[in-house]
Every structure is written in structure tokens, then in C-alpha cells.
Amino acid sequence: MPAQEMPAQPAPLSGAGGSFDSGSQQRADSAGYQTPYQTPPGHGPGPGAQGNYLYASQRVSAPAVCLIVSAVLWLVLNFLGMVYTIFMPVAAMHRNANAMPEIFVTGPVALIQGIAEIVVCIVVLIGAIKMKGLENYGFAMVASIIALIPCIGPCCGLSLPFGIWALVVLSDPAVKSSFKT
């Protein structure tokens, strides 16, 4: 039986064009080429930080989009509710003149509640947009925590799983270090 020859092992990537470090999966050419896996300027804990910007961007993308969608949906529903609250007294006055005292009590309360919910939705929306762009870690955390509060956060409970998901992703040290400093 003839002896089988073993295939030659590939040579490590190095030489004139640049080097490859398989441990960190980052490539640096002599011309200063930077891959998307390296931290862009302005991100990470300091100069030369080895944060994984692409990893963090991929991790925060889905929960941020879910929070954005739930906040926009709740903004639209609140806006429609406020329009109804404003025009409800006129419609009720035409139907039943005796209902006016209760309308004047519930109308302003519902209007104030609607304004407060719109403000909360705007905070969650801005925080989710900041999270998607890996900007302002603290604001992204606040938006995720607000989304956890069932009757205050966007969509009255729909955003609860998205808020939990966002908090889990934001607590990842690689993600946290990739936010702009």
C-alpha cells in the first residue's frame, strides 16, 4: 500500500500586505486599513480600544427597532385618543345635555394623561434611536427601563418584552464599551 501524503498546512497570513490575528479577527494593513470589526473613532473607552462595533451594532439593532415601532404605534394611538377627547364633549352635548358635568371632569384628565403618555413615548423613541446608533448609553438604558413599566411605557405592555430584551443586550460589556464616549 502506498503511503498517503498529508496536505500541506496553509501558511499563516502575514507578509508584505498586512497581518491577520485569528484571535481577535482584526486586520491592519500597513496603509492603515480598518475593518468594520474594529471600533470606529469616537466609540469605545479610549484610543486604540478593541471594542467590537459591528457586534454591538447587530446586537442592539433588533430591540431598538422593536422599541421604535412600539413607541410610534403608541404615539399614533395616543394622538387619536386625544383627538377623540377633544371632540367628545361636542358629540356628547348633542346626544345628552345631562352628561356635561362628567365630560368636564373626564375630558381634562384624559387630555393630561394623553399628553404625559406622548412625552413618555417620545422619550422611549429618542432613546431607542440613540441605542440603534450606539450613542448615549444612559439615555438608552432609561428608555429601556421606561418600556418595562406596563401602563406607562409604549403600547401598555407590548413593549415589556422589548424593554427586557434591550436591557439584556445593553448589559453586555462588549455592547456597553462600543457606545460613543
C-alpha positions as CSV (number, residue, x, y, z in Angstrom):
1,M,0.0,0.0,0.0
2,P,1.4,3.4,-0.9
3,A,1.7,5.9,1.9
4,Q,-0.8,8.7,1.8
5,E,0.6,12.1,1.8
6,M,-0.8,14.7,4.2
7,P,-1.8,18.0,2.6
8,A,0.5,20.9,3.4
9,Q,-0.7,23.2,6.2
10,P,-1.6,26.7,4.9
11,A,0.9,29.4,5.8
12,P,-0.2,32.0,8.3
13,L,-1.5,35.2,6.8
14,S,1.4,37.6,7.0
15,G,3.8,39.4,4.8
16,A,4.0,42.5,2.7
17,G,0.3,43.2,2.6
18,G,-0.5,43.1,6.2
19,S,-1.1,40.6,9.1
20,F,-4.1,38.7,10.4
21,D,-4.6,37.9,14.0
22,S,-7.0,35.0,14.2
23,G,-7.7,35.6,17.9
24,S,-9.3,39.0,17.5
25,Q,-10.3,38.6,13.8
26,Q,-9.0,42.1,13.0
27,R,-6.8,43.1,10.1
28,A,-4.5,46.0,9.9
29,D,-2.6,46.9,6.7
30,S,0.5,49.0,6.5
31,A,-1.7,51.7,4.9
32,G,-4.0,51.8,8.0
33,Y,-6.9,49.8,6.6
34,Q,-9.5,49.2,9.2
35,T,-12.2,46.5,9.1
36,P,-15.8,47.0,10.3
37,Y,-14.9,44.8,13.2
38,Q,-12.7,47.4,14.7
39,T,-14.0,50.3,16.8
40,P,-14.6,53.4,14.8
41,P,-13.2,56.7,16.1
42,G,-15.2,58.2,18.9
43,H,-16.5,54.8,20.2
44,G,-15.2,52.7,23.0
45,P,-13.4,53.5,26.2
46,G,-10.4,55.2,24.6
47,P,-7.9,55.4,21.8
48,G,-7.0,52.1,20.4
49,A,-9.9,50.4,22.0
50,Q,-10.6,46.9,20.8
51,G,-14.4,47.0,21.1
52,N,-16.4,45.2,18.6
53,Y,-18.6,47.9,17.0
54,L,-20.2,45.6,14.4
55,Y,-21.1,43.0,17.0
56,A,-22.7,45.7,19.2
57,S,-24.5,47.3,16.3
58,Q,-26.0,44.0,15.4
59,R,-27.0,43.2,18.9
60,V,-28.8,46.5,19.6
61,S,-30.5,46.7,16.2
62,A,-33.5,44.4,16.7
63,P,-34.5,45.5,20.2
64,A,-34.1,49.2,19.2
65,V,-36.3,48.7,16.1
66,C,-38.9,46.9,18.2
67,L,-38.9,49.8,20.8
68,I,-39.2,52.3,18.0
69,V,-42.1,50.5,16.4
70,S,-44.0,50.2,19.7
71,A,-43.3,53.9,20.6
72,V,-44.6,55.1,17.2
73,L,-47.6,52.9,17.4
74,W,-48.4,54.2,20.9
75,L,-47.9,57.8,19.7
76,V,-50.4,57.3,16.9
77,L,-52.9,55.7,19.2
78,N,-52.5,58.5,21.8
79,F,-52.9,61.1,19.2
80,L,-56.1,59.6,18.0
81,G,-57.3,59.3,21.6
82,M,-56.5,62.9,22.3
83,V,-58.5,63.9,19.2
84,Y,-61.4,61.9,20.5
85,T,-61.0,63.5,23.9
86,I,-61.1,67.0,22.4
87,F,-64.2,66.3,20.2
88,M,-66.0,64.0,22.7
89,P,-67.8,66.9,24.6
90,V,-69.3,68.3,21.4
91,A,-70.7,64.9,20.4
92,A,-72.0,64.1,23.9
93,M,-73.6,67.5,24.1
94,H,-75.6,66.8,21.0
95,R,-76.7,63.4,22.4
96,N,-77.4,64.2,26.1
97,A,-77.2,67.6,27.7
98,N,-77.2,65.9,31.2
99,A,-73.8,64.3,30.6
100,M,-71.9,67.6,30.6
101,P,-70.7,67.5,34.2
102,E,-69.0,64.1,33.9
103,I,-67.5,65.1,30.5
104,F,-65.9,68.2,32.0
105,V,-64.3,66.0,34.7
106,T,-63.0,63.2,32.5
107,G,-62.1,65.3,29.5
108,P,-59.2,67.3,31.0
109,V,-57.9,64.3,33.0
110,A,-57.8,62.2,29.8
111,L,-56.1,65.1,28.0
112,I,-53.4,65.4,30.6
113,Q,-52.9,61.7,30.7
114,G,-52.6,61.6,26.9
115,I,-50.0,64.4,26.9
116,A,-48.0,62.6,29.6
117,E,-48.1,59.3,27.6
118,I,-47.0,61.2,24.5
119,V,-44.0,62.6,26.4
120,V,-43.1,59.2,27.6
121,C,-43.4,57.7,24.1
122,I,-41.1,60.4,22.7
123,V,-38.5,59.7,25.4
124,V,-38.6,56.0,24.6
125,L,-38.5,56.8,20.8
126,I,-35.4,59.0,21.2
127,G,-33.7,56.5,23.5
128,A,-34.3,53.7,21.0
129,I,-32.9,55.8,18.2
130,K,-29.9,56.6,20.3
131,M,-29.5,52.9,21.1
132,K,-29.6,51.9,17.5
133,G,-26.9,54.5,16.7
134,L,-24.8,53.4,19.7
135,E,-25.0,56.8,21.2
136,N,-25.7,57.9,24.8
137,Y,-25.8,54.7,26.8
138,G,-27.5,56.2,29.8
139,F,-30.4,57.5,27.7
140,A,-30.8,54.1,26.0
141,M,-30.9,52.5,29.5
142,V,-33.6,55.0,30.6
143,A,-35.7,54.3,27.5
144,S,-35.4,50.5,28.1
145,I,-36.5,50.9,31.7
146,I,-39.4,53.1,30.9
147,A,-40.5,50.5,28.3
148,L,-40.7,48.0,31.2
149,I,-43.4,49.9,33.1
150,P,-46.7,48.3,31.8
151,C,-49.2,51.1,31.9
152,I,-46.7,54.0,31.3
153,G,-44.4,52.5,28.6
154,P,-45.4,52.4,25.0
155,C,-48.3,50.1,24.0
156,C,-49.3,49.3,27.6
157,G,-47.4,46.1,28.0
158,L,-46.5,45.3,24.4
159,S,-43.1,47.0,24.9
160,L,-42.4,44.9,28.1
161,P,-40.6,42.1,26.3
162,F,-38.7,44.6,24.1
163,G,-37.6,46.5,27.2
164,I,-36.3,43.4,28.8
165,W,-34.5,42.4,25.6
166,A,-33.0,45.8,25.3
167,L,-31.7,45.7,28.9
168,V,-30.2,42.3,28.4
169,V,-28.4,43.5,25.3
170,L,-27.3,46.8,26.9
171,S,-25.8,45.0,29.9
172,D,-23.4,43.1,27.6
173,P,-19.9,44.5,28.3
174,A,-18.9,44.4,24.6
175,V,-22.0,46.4,23.7
176,K,-21.6,48.9,26.5
177,S,-18.0,49.6,25.5
178,S,-19.0,50.3,21.9
179,F,-21.2,53.3,22.8
180,K,-19.8,56.7,22.0
181,T,-17.9,58.1,24.9
